[in-house]
């Protein structure tokens, strides 16, 4: 059974997935930084990973703030409307 998170605890939502790049576009509702452990959860998604690469407006960043639209390198397929939760 996958760990269930409270939707109110999400740090962001996937708005698009670029399969050829393995990159998710995420709209943030909380700060996120390189090195954070996150859990991507959705209807058919259950994926944990460490944030290794993140960009805002095609520029590499080490952290992003609420309201930012970030591109995050993902280790597997994620889907639009998946929620992103910080772990730990």
trRosetta pair geometry for C-beta under 8 A, 3 or more apart (Angstrom, degrees):
i j d omega theta_ij theta_ji phi_ij phi_ji
2 41 6.9 146 156 -129 135 111
2 46 4.4 -110 -116 -123 135 139
3 39 7.0 -50 71 -165 121 163
3 41 8.0 -102 80 -89 77 140
5 9 5.4 -115 176 67 104 121
5 10 7.1 112 122 -69 132 71
5 39 6.9 155 -40 85 138 129
5 41 6.1 154 21 33 117 156
5 83 7.0 -146 77 106 129 133
5 85 4.6 -120 -122 -83 169 160
6 9 4.6 86 70 -5 89 107
7 10 5.8 -17 -169 -18 51 115
7 83 6.3 -128 -131 -95 73 162
9 85 5.9 41 113 -131 100 106
9 86 8.0 -114 160 37 96 80
10 13 6.5 44 152 -63 142 77
10 29 6.4 60 102 44 85 129
10 30 7.8 171 116 8 46 115
10 83 4.1 -88 -112 -166 131 112
10 84 6.2 92 -164 60 87 50
10 85 5.7 -74 -110 -79 54 74
11 28 6.3 -21 153 -146 77 82
11 29 6.3 -166 -170 59 30 77
11 30 4.0 -86 -132 56 79 110
11 31 7.5 -63 -155 66 117 32
11 32 5.6 117 148 -70 135 105
11 38 7.2 -98 44 -122 131 116
11 84 5.4 -67 62 103 86 95
11 85 6.5 130 3 -123 89 27
11 86 5.3 71 -33 -31 138 94
12 26 4.3 58 142 169 139 110
12 27 5.8 170 -158 82 92 42
12 28 4.3 -45 -88 -103 116 50
12 29 5.9 173 -85 10 50 75
12 30 7.2 -120 -41 38 75 75
12 32 6.7 -35 -18 -38 131 141
12 70 7.6 -52 -132 39 165 107
12 83 7.6 152 88 -160 42 54
12 84 4.4 -2 63 47 87 122
13 26 6.7 157 75 -153 30 72
13 27 5.4 -13 57 55 85 95
13 29 7.5 49 -10 -17 88 111
13 81 6.4 -17 -174 -139 109 34
13 82 7.2 155 -157 79 60 43
13 83 5.8 -33 -102 -105 72 57
13 84 7.0 -149 -74 8 23 88
14 17 6.4 16 176 -59 128 90
14 24 5.0 -63 -126 -170 106 119
14 25 7.0 99 -162 72 63 55
14 26 5.7 -42 -96 -97 50 76
14 40 7.2 48 -44 -148 126 112
14 42 7.5 -52 29 -61 127 137
14 78 5.2 -162 -95 135 161 121
14 79 6.5 120 90 91 145 33
14 80 5.6 -138 112 -119 96 31
14 81 6.6 -40 67 28 87 19
14 82 4.3 27 15 50 127 90
14 83 7.8 -108 1 -58 83 16
14 84 7.0 114 -44 -39 79 101
15 25 4.8 -63 64 105 93 102
15 26 6.7 159 6 -110 86 20
15 27 5.2 74 -40 -21 124 102
15 69 7.1 -39 27 -141 146 108
15 80 6.4 16 -171 -134 22 88
16 24 7.3 161 86 -159 50 52
16 25 4.1 22 50 36 93 121
16 80 6.2 10 -90 -89 35 100
17 23 7.6 162 -157 87 50 46
17 24 5.4 -21 -106 -107 73 74
17 25 7.6 -133 -67 19 31 76
17 74 7.8 -49 -136 34 98 146
17 77 6.8 65 175 -160 150 67
17 78 5.3 -176 -99 76 127 73
17 79 6.2 -58 -18 -105 142 28
17 80 6.6 -121 -7 -46 93 67
18 21 4.3 6 117 40 118 109
18 22 7.5 -50 91 16 77 13
18 23 4.5 -1 54 61 113 92
18 24 7.6 -159 20 -77 75 27
18 25 7.4 79 -19 -25 99 92
18 71 7.9 0 14 -146 130 112
19 22 7.1 23 -161 -73 33 48
19 77 6.9 6 -113 -113 94 94
22 73 6.3 40 110 -160 94 72
22 74 5.6 -137 169 64 80 71
22 75 7.4 37 178 -108 127 13
22 76 7.9 -10 -146 -74 107 9
23 71 5.1 8 177 -178 122 100
23 72 6.7 152 -157 74 69 36
23 73 5.8 -41 -100 -97 75 48
23 74 6.7 145 -118 10 20 86
24 40 7.6 172 -39 -115 172 142
24 71 7.3 161 80 -154 39 53
24 72 5.2 -20 61 61 90 92
24 74 4.9 57 -13 -31 108 131
24 78 4.9 -3 -89 61 134 135
24 82 7.8 -64 -146 60 143 124
25 69 6.3 6 -177 177 97 99
25 70 7.5 165 -153 87 51 37
25 71 5.6 -28 -97 -97 65 71
26 32 7.9 8 104 20 139 165
26 69 7.2 166 82 -157 41 54
26 70 5.3 -21 62 64 93 86
26 71 7.7 155 16 -97 78 21
26 72 5.6 11 1 3 127 118
26 84 5.9 10 -143 -11 138 148
27 68 8.0 176 -149 93 46 41
27 69 5.5 -22 -98 -104 67 78
28 31 7.4 54 172 -103 137 18
28 32 5.8 -130 -118 1 131 115
28 64 5.7 163 -18 118 160 114
28 65 7.0 153 101 112 141 25
28 66 5.4 -133 121 -117 95 39
28 67 6.7 -36 76 28 89 26
28 68 5.0 13 32 59 124 80
28 69 7.5 -159 5 -85 81 28
28 70 6.1 44 -34 3 115 112
29 66 5.4 18 -172 -135 26 100
30 66 5.7 12 -83 -78 19 100
30 86 7.4 -90 99 -19 136 124
31 63 6.3 4 -173 -179 103 109
31 64 6.9 168 -150 87 58 49
31 65 5.4 -21 -99 -116 81 53
31 66 6.6 -60 -52 -32 55 74
32 36 5.7 -108 -159 30 72 157
32 38 7.5 12 -139 -72 118 134
32 51 6.5 139 168 -69 104 167
32 54 7.1 -178 115 -124 109 158
32 63 6.8 172 91 -152 43 65
32 64 5.3 -5 58 55 89 94
32 70 6.9 -127 68 28 131 162
32 84 7.8 4 -96 126 144 137
32 86 7.5 -159 -109 -79 82 107
33 36 5.4 115 61 -31 63 108
33 51 7.0 152 105 79 33 142
33 54 7.9 -138 -154 28 27 156
33 62 6.0 16 -156 147 91 69
33 63 3.8 -21 -100 -100 93 92
33 64 7.6 179 -80 18 50 59
34 51 5.5 -132 -126 112 38 102
34 52 7.0 49 -151 -146 90 18
34 53 7.6 37 -115 -80 104 20
34 54 6.0 -142 -73 15 81 115
34 62 4.9 -70 9 -151 118 65
34 63 7.0 -97 4 -63 74 60
35 50 6.5 -22 -150 -175 31 107
35 51 6.4 -32 24 66 23 88
36 50 7.1 159 84 -154 35 62
36 51 4.8 25 53 14 83 121
36 86 5.8 -64 -177 -128 120 98
37 48 6.9 11 179 -176 94 99
37 49 7.5 -171 -149 103 61 27
37 50 5.4 -38 -96 -96 65 70
37 51 7.9 -135 -75 -2 19 77
37 86 7.1 90 78 -167 62 62
37 87 4.2 -66 113 59 105 109
37 88 5.5 83 56 -11 124 121
38 48 7.1 -180 94 -147 42 58
38 49 6.4 -16 61 65 81 69
38 50 7.7 127 16 -117 74 22
38 51 6.2 59 -3 -46 118 95
38 84 5.4 -5 -178 -172 131 95
38 85 6.4 147 -161 75 74 42
38 86 5.9 -48 -103 -103 74 44
38 87 6.3 178 -109 -4 17 92
39 46 7.8 -14 -175 -162 96 57
39 47 7.2 155 -159 84 53 44
39 48 4.9 -23 -102 -97 75 81
39 84 7.4 150 75 -158 45 48
39 85 4.7 -20 59 63 96 99
39 86 8.0 15 16 104 81 1
39 87 5.3 97 -27 -60 101 109
40 45 5.4 -60 128 149 97 124
40 46 7.7 175 88 -137 68 12
40 47 4.4 -7 55 63 106 98
40 48 7.6 -167 19 -77 69 30
40 49 7.4 5 -5 19 106 103
40 74 7.0 25 -36 -136 158 126
40 78 5.0 -73 172 -111 150 125
40 82 5.3 29 -179 150 92 134
40 83 7.6 161 -154 83 49 42
40 84 5.7 -20 -100 -102 68 72
41 45 6.1 169 -149 97 21 88
41 46 6.0 31 -115 -106 74 59
41 47 7.8 -166 -68 31 47 62
41 82 6.4 161 80 -167 29 88
41 83 5.4 -23 67 64 85 90
41 84 8.0 158 22 -91 71 25
41 85 6.4 8 9 3 116 115
42 45 3.8 41 39 35 98 110
42 78 7.1 116 1 -163 134 78
42 79 5.3 -147 100 57 164 106
42 81 6.4 109 -133 99 122 76
42 82 3.4 -76 -49 -106 126 81
42 83 6.6 151 -76 13 71 66
43 79 7.3 -52 40 72 93 147
43 81 8.0 28 -11 97 103 114
44 79 7.0 60 56 -4 92 146
45 77 7.5 -127 -106 107 103 73
45 78 5.4 61 -133 -133 150 66
45 79 5.7 -157 -39 17 129 97
45 82 4.8 -17 55 -115 152 132
47 74 7.3 55 126 -172 149 110
47 75 6.9 -176 -177 64 122 95
47 76 5.3 -153 -119 57 141 116
47 78 6.6 -109 38 -82 144 94
48 87 6.5 33 -140 -41 113 154
49 52 7.9 -71 158 -10 107 97
49 74 6.7 146 40 -147 161 62
49 75 4.8 171 -101 4 141 121
51 54 5.9 12 178 -47 116 118
51 72 6.2 -68 -131 -145 96 116
52 73 5.9 -57 69 69 95 123
53 60 7.4 -67 -157 -127 78 99
53 72 7.0 138 87 -155 66 49
53 73 3.9 42 60 3 115 125
54 60 7.3 97 77 -154 53 61
54 61 5.6 -64 106 67 97 83
54 62 7.6 113 59 -122 115 14
54 63 8.0 51 85 -96 147 17
54 64 6.4 -125 156 -19 134 118
54 70 5.4 -9 -168 -179 99 126
54 71 7.0 152 -157 77 48 53
54 72 5.3 -8 -105 -101 80 74
54 73 7.7 -109 -64 8 46 79
55 58 5.9 11 165 -131 132 17
55 59 6.0 148 -157 66 87 29
55 60 5.5 -51 -97 -90 82 41
55 61 6.4 127 -128 10 29 85
55 70 6.7 145 72 -162 41 72
55 71 4.5 -13 58 55 97 105
56 59 6.1 -31 69 60 66 86
56 61 5.0 20 8 -13 103 141
56 64 5.7 148 -60 -107 125 115
56 68 5.5 -52 -115 -168 128 121
56 69 7.2 122 -135 75 80 55
56 70 5.5 -47 -79 -104 79 74
56 71 7.7 -180 -76 15 32 78
58 71 7.8 34 -85 15 45 141
61 64 5.8 90 104 -64 143 84
61 70 7.4 -99 52 -124 127 112
64 68 4.1 -128 -179 79 110 155
64 70 4.7 -112 -35 -68 174 134
65 68 5.5 105 57 -19 57 116
74 77 7.8 111 112 -96 130 8
74 78 5.4 -89 -168 -8 170 117
78 82 5.0 -106 -176 35 100 158
79 82 5.1 112 62 -36 69 109
